[in-house]
Structure formats: C-alpha cells, structure tokens
Amino acid sequence: MIGYVTLGTNDIAKAKTFYEALLAPLGAKLLMQFDNGFTMYGTDFAKPALAITPPHDGKPATVGNGVMPAIVVDTRAKVDELHSIALAQGGTCEGPPGLRGEEGDQAFYGAYFRDLDGNKLCTFHIGPAQ
C-alpha cells in the first residue's frame, strides 16, 4: 500500500552517505535522483522505498513529532546490524535492539534511532528467535 516514505534533510550530501550505508545491507540502491536533491533508495520500484530531500518550500527540514518510518528486516541480526550502522554513521540511539513484549511467533524485535537530521526510524523483525 505504501510506495515510499520521504524524510526531509538540511544536508543532502550527508544524508546520502548515511542512508547509502544504512540501506546497503538490505540490497537497496539508488532508484531515482533529481537536480533539486530528491533522492530515492529501494530494492526496486515495485516495493516500498525511502526518499530524502531538502524541503520543496525552501524552509529548513524539521522532525515530525510522532513520525517514524519502520524498516522491516528478515532477521534479528539484521536489526542489530542496521542499528549499529546508523550509530556508526552519526545517528543517535532512541532504543537499543531488543525484544518488545513476549517471545513467540509474533514477537517484535526492534531498534530505534535518529538520522543526522533528527528523523526517528525503527528497524524491526517479527517472529521467534532463530
């Protein structure tokens, strides 16, 4: 249902470095880039993607309170890896990797972080420990 999520940035060059490193382990690549800075990453156009861009109105990008894109991954180890990459790229921790709730078939294992512009993201895996 969701085609892509866009996050605002005040430094497109730094944001590209951050997201290229973060999304590479998922097989994401540059899908689209325009002269105005709009840059989209994903695995292909038929699947949801993530875009970064300076705001169209020319005003500073600000963080949306309560806005949080969540990136689904196939293993708990990948949650750990993406959280580690985000912090290594200069992001900040908003909640370390771990189980939220009960273990089981629908267990939620997630981690939370902010990018260089303060946008909050989550990476998560649903399912039992492997």
HELIX and SHEET records of a PDB file:
HELIX    1   1 ILE A   12  LEU A   23  1                                  12    
HELIX    2   2 ALA A   24  LEU A   26  5                                   3    
HELIX    3   3 ARG A   76  ALA A   88  1                                  13    
SHEET    1   A 4 TYR A   4  GLY A   8  0                                        
SHEET    2   A 4 ALA A  49  THR A  53  1                                        
SHEET    3   A 4 THR A  39  GLY A  42 -1                                        
SHEET    4   A 4 LYS A  29  GLN A  33 -1                                        
SHEET    1   B 4 ALA A  70  VAL A  72  0                                        
SHEET    2   B 4 LYS A 120  ILE A 126  1                                        
SHEET    3   B 4 PHE A 108  ARG A 114 -1                                        
SHEET    4   B 4 THR A  92  ARG A 100 -1                                        
END                                                                             
